[in-house]
Amino acid sequence: MEKYIQVEDLNIGYGKTSIANKINFSIPKGSLTAIVGINGIGKSTLLRTLSGMQPPLSGTINLDGKQIADYTSSSLAQKQAMVLTTPIATKNLKVAELIAMGRHPYTNWLGTLGSYDKEIIKQQLHIFSLEDLKDKYCFELSDGQMQRVLIARAMAQETPLVYLDEPTTHLDLSHKVHILKLLHRFATKHQRTIVFTTHEVELAIQLCDYMLLLDGKENAFAAPCELIEKGSFETLFPKDLIQFDARTGSFKITK
Ligand SMILES: Nc1ncnc2c1ncn2[C@@H]1O[C@H](COP(=O)(O)OP(=O)(O)OP(=O)(O)O)[C@@H](O)[C@H]1O
């Protein structure tokens, strides 16, 4: 297994305050990984730390054989794309224009799109079922449509690594499944390494290659079936409220 991202004894937080520590995992190239855990446990903080947006309190993050801190911001931009939950300031662009921004690392200073860039944009519009919306302004879109556009822009960037913070929050169940299946396809077919945070634990169990269960204690990391065998999901939520059924891989309300 080629280790693409290797995290050792990572401690994340703000200033002197540690949010989560003892985080250890290795992710191979071309895999889909979900980071799950209860509200406020540190999923977004971890994603921001992994991407180099904020420094770790201690520990190491190695990306493709090099410490993340040793990358320049421009070499990191060619290596990774990031989709955040924060609203973007560019909603007065049309859908196709926003997706075209994903090609900016490859265009000249005028942002002139070449035929390959245009082909990639067309492909993303098709893959994310956005063809009918391509000439709409982003401010005219629903939250779920906007979420798909932002993921399409990240994919248009064609970076080997993509981080997404809660990419399915605003989507209905069918679109959630559709997006996660697409992400899985990008990982397996195009060898993209994709890491995302989510509250969709049951969908992640079915669709991801690996999961990191941030729980403030063990922070278990493995393939979903391995985590089920180890009983790791049983302690993810308070047992008096929700219990995990290992047979079906789903959660049941405690009655
Ligand atoms: N900029 C910040 N400065 C200080 N503390 C912060 C900052 N951002 C987040 N925190 C704190 O860090 C902790 C983890 O927040 P984070 O957003 O990483 O959690 P999360 O697991 O992504 O939560 P959710 O599921 O609710 O999105 C929380 O206690 C939060 O209050």
The ligand as a Gaussian input file, in Angstrom:
#p B3LYP/6-31G(d) Opt

LIG

0 1
 N      -11.276000      29.647000      14.743000
 C      -11.451000      28.984000      15.886000
 N      -10.871000      29.414000      17.034000
 C      -11.022000      28.735000      18.189000
 N      -11.770000      27.601000      18.328000
 C      -12.383000      27.153000      17.219000
 C      -12.260000      27.812000      15.947000
 N      -12.972000      27.100000      15.032000
 C      -13.519000      26.056000      15.701000
 N      -13.161000      26.079000      17.013000
 C      -13.545000      25.103000      18.034000
 O      -12.951000      23.861000      17.721000
 C      -13.819000      22.792000      18.063000
 C      -13.970000      21.869000      16.854000
 O      -14.646000      22.575000      15.827000
 P      -14.814000      21.942000      14.380000
 O      -15.534000      22.936000      13.547000
 O      -13.504000      21.453000      13.927000
 O      -15.731000      20.680000      14.720000
 P      -16.553000      19.722000      13.748000
 O      -16.312000      18.329000      14.219000
 O      -16.220000      20.028000      12.329000
 O      -18.033000      20.161000      14.100000
 P      -19.420000      20.108000      13.253000
 O      -19.780000      18.665000      13.093000
 O      -20.369000      20.811000      14.168000
 O      -19.193000      20.824000      11.950000
 C      -15.121000      23.417000      18.560000
 O      -15.138000      23.393000      19.957000
 C      -15.040000      24.844000      18.034000
 O      -15.700000      25.728000      18.912000

